[in-house]
């Protein structure tokens, strides 16, 4: 979306915000009472990009789904805007937080434009049609991700990477205050990775809070204000981008430090 429109939209919305927009305290996560993570403390503030790094199976997706209320917390608490997560009506929460999963099946032949326009659903009444403004916001999100030329294509006919870009565009069209992105660049080519990362950095500068996971430390180095390492369901390290070094990454991913150094050479 255009810089002027987005800045105008966010300025009033964030002017009075204080404290973390999303906070977890002593959080335990898992499925059907089987814990896969615990003692998780996390804070996300307005206008910051927090990157979560961790190996497969460390609990990143489960953590995100718990923060969103899609999975129940097994212990501890989640607060959104200072208010306990269970106290948020679902529609109000959908206006506040946008989520981009790693992948999403598209069971119906929606076009890319229709998928992105779905991001406006939370702003439209139950029986209302999208307004000209809704369509304009969706169109600008498509432009921002460089996929406007795919608007008329069916989602099932575009590549997995292009479909992922459409999911990110849908989240932008939602105009939420918080974005939770689960490995948003995992299926993208190099150019589109840079495009998404640039958009993430821009959103942070405009006051949007972004929590994202990635397997690529260089992406965190490019856009993160803060970084957290998640291993075996626990946050084992946190801080600024300076905590990303060969020794720390070797410990996090269980590989020799020499391999990390060789890979960055």
NORWO-V469872 format. One record per run of one state. SS is the DSSP state (a for helix, b for strand, c for the rest). FROM is the first residue (numbers start at 1). LEN is the number of residues. If there is no record, write none. Layout:
BEGIN
ss=[SS SS]
from=[FROM FROM]
len=[LEN LEN]
END
This chain:
BEGIN
ss=[c a c b c b c b c a c b c b a c a b c b a c a c a c b a c a c b c a c b c a c b c b c a c a c a c]
from=[1 3 15 22 32 34 45 49 54 60 68 75 81 83 85 88 90 97 101 111 112 124 132 145 148 151 154 155 158 160 174 178 183 190 206 209 215 217 224 226 232 234 240 241 244 246 254 257 265]
len=[2 12 7 10 2 11 4 5 6 8 7 6 2 2 3 2 7 4 10 1 12 8 13 3 3 3 1 3 2 14 4 5 7 16 3 6 2 7 2 6 2 6 1 3 2 8 3 8 1]
END
